[in-house]
Amino acid sequence: MTNPQGAPRFGISLTPTTDMAGLHVAASAAEEGGLDLLGIQDHPYVPAYLDTFVVLGQLLAATRKIRVFPNVANLPLRPPAVLAKTAAALDVVSGGRFELALGAGGYWDAITRMGVPRRSPREANAALREAITVLRALWADSAAPVRLAGEYYPIAGAHPGPVPAHPIEIWTGAQGPNALALTGEVADGWAAPIAAYLPYEKWGQANRLIDEAAEAAGRDPASVRRIAQVVGTVTTMKGQLRIGSGADPVRGTAGQWAEVLAHLGTEMPFTSFVFWPEHESVEQIAAFAGEVVPEARRLLGGRS
């Protein structure tokens, strides 16, 4: 499968702790190491975490090249009309370095404690579809007011703007078959949930569902970006890896990591790879960027 998005991209995912200085150091290490993507988890109901979008803004201000995204934005707690404004603003002030990964909601007990009604899987998927329509409508370069008769997010004449600095991609964190089909139909990409949420043995079928839905919608399946997110630790000693099934973290040498990522990029249609370090540190970021990524690029053969 060709990759319309170009060469493979590699990134890191971090937690929005209150250690902002540490996050600055980690982001600088990722950028200096040549990584392409920086994700920040979004769990607004966790008292010990800073707001993800504040962290993203701070890290965009502290970097110059790396692209950032919420991993993944909690849609039930971030209504799309305001989310569109926030995303566009971050993209404008960073010169086009913001992408939007979006989740329909997962931890509903925690979400509802913040005053938001619980949604069934059907309702959550319908709301996600509406939200994508709202976001794109409010990012349009148009003076015409937006009117959308949605069940969850009706828009009654809101004006678009500001226009993002670049076409912001919308990636979903879909897990279920209906959400995966929605991704293939209308989204720009799929940020595969980590294996703790979607075990490795389900990744192949998930990609097939996206492909089939894209084809049914008249889209090129390869136009839907696939982002593999892998938890683990880069070690100096060889590990016993098991990524064909289950949810075990990848604990192995840089060479073993590179082989894992190359497998995901050749046996499956993943074109971007995000490392979730079990223990966030500059050393782990440097090992991934400086040792894993060059070898993974070589194994992938400059795939494009």
Buried (B, 14 or more C-beta within 10 A) or exposed (E): EEBEBEEBBBBBBBBBBEEBEBBBBBBBBBBBBEBBBBBBBBBBBBEEBBEBBEBBBBBBEBBEEBBBBBBBBBBBBBBBBEBBBBBBBBBBEBEEBBBBBBBBBBEBEBBBEEEBEEBEBEBBBBBBBBBBBBBBBBBEEEEEEBEBEBEBBEBEEBEBBBBBBBEBBBBBBBBBBBBBBBBBBBBBBBBBBBBEEBBBEBBEEBBBBBBBBBEEEEBEBBEBBBBBBBBBBBBEEEBEBEBEEEBBBBBBBBBBBBBBBBBBBBEBBBBBBBBBBEEBBBEBBBBBBBBBBBBBBEBBEEBE
